[in-house]
Each structure stands twice: as C-alpha cells, then as structure tokens.
Amino acid sequence: MKTYKTWEAIKMIEENRELKFEDKNRRILASENDGSLVCRYVGTRSLIDLLQSWTLVQKPVTYMEAINSNKLIKADQWDGYHQIDWVLRQCGHEIPSDALILINGKWFIESEDTM
C-alpha cells in the first residue's frame, strides 16, 4: 500500500477535505467540518509526528460498483485484491455465508494508492 509523509497527507486533505489517512498505529488524520486538521485514535486526539508515514483510507463501494470497475477488487473479509472471475468462484463455494459477503460486505477497488 502506498504511503505518504505527513506533509503530503496534509496537502492532499487541503485539496480534498473528504480524504482520510491512517498510520501504522491506526490513528486517523482528517479534516473536521470546520476545516481544522485532527489526528484521532479511538475517539481521542493526539499529536502528529511530521516524519510519520500515512496510507490513504479507501471508501468502500457497492458490490456492483466493484464488479463494474473491471479492476482488481476485494471484500473487507478477504486478504488481497482479486480478479472478478476469482471473486465469483469464491462466492459460489460457501452459500449462504459468501452470499452475505455479496450483500453486506464492504467492497474495495484496487487503485494506485493500494498497490
């Protein structure tokens, strides 16, 4: 997964206030509604280390958005991104548990930031 320096994450948040970043300690760097920058960890605020590395937090998509993307995809329950044919075969193995993944799962599309 691609990582960003703190200053890079701050610059990207400045350009798109919807973005969120996560560090190796699972702290979230994001913009508040008032435009201020905050670093949260389980509901608390913490100091930001300017040398810390961050990864972009992906927003989940629907199963249909993932399938229609023609890119590698994954459900939040699975490790790694896979081709659509693998996903369809995997979901056919364990019914109904995998059917629930299709319906209730959080789906992600591989992007440059997830490689």
N, C-alpha and C positions, 0 to 999 in steps of 0.2 A: 504494500500500500504506500502511495506517495506521501511524503512528509513535508511539512512546511515549517520554516522558522517562525518565531512569534511575530516578528515584524511583517512577514509575508501574510500570515493569517490575519493580522490586524488590517493590513491594506486591502485584502480581499473582502473582509467584513465591511470595511468602509465603503467599498464599491457595491456590495450586495448584503444588506443587513439581515437577510434570511439565512445566510450561511452560519454553520456551527462547526467548531473544530474540537477534537478530543485528543488529549495527550495520553501517554502510556499509563498514567495513574487514573485514567477515566475522568479527568476533570474536563469540563466543557467551557470553551471560550466562545462567547457570543455577544450579540448586541441586545441591550434592553430596549423596551418600547420607547424610552426617552432618548435613545441614541447613545447612551453610555455603554462602555465595554465592561463586561463582567466575566470573571472566571469562577465557575461553580463546581462544587463537589458535594454531592448528596445534600443539596439544599443550603450549603454554606458557601461563603465567598472566600477566596484565597488569593495570595499574592501570585503574580505572574513572573516567571523566570524568563528573561529575554532570550536565553540560549536554549530554551525548551523546544522540542520538536512536536508538531501537531499533525493530525490527519483530518481530512475533511469528513464530516459526518454525513453520510448519504441519507436522503429521504427515501422511504420505501415507496414503491409503486404497486399498482394492482397486478394481479396475475396476467390479465390481458395486455396491459401495457408492457410487461416484461416479455411475454411471448411475441408481441408485435414489434419489438425493438430490433429483432434479427441480430442481437448481440448475445454474448455470454450472460447468463442470469443465475441467480441463486435465491433460495428461500432462506429466511433467517435461521432455520433449523439445520441447514447444511453448511459444511465447510467448502469453500471454494466456489468458483463460478463454472457453469457447465453449459454445453450446447443444448438447444431446445429439445433435440431428439433424446438426449440422456435424461432430461427432466421428465419428459413424457413417459419414458420407460420406467423411471424410478417411481413415478406416481402410480403406475399400473401394478406395482408389486404388492403393496400393502394397502388394501382397501379395508376399512374406511379411514385408517389413520393418515394415509397420504392424501386422501380426498380432503381431509380437514386442512392440510397444508395448502392445497389449492385455494380453498375457500377463505381460511383465516390467516394464512401465512403472510409475512411481510416479505415482499419481493424486491430484489435489487438488480440493477443493470450494471454490468462492468463498464467502467469508464477509465479515462486516463489516470484519474486520481486513485483508482482501486488496484491498479497494476503494480 
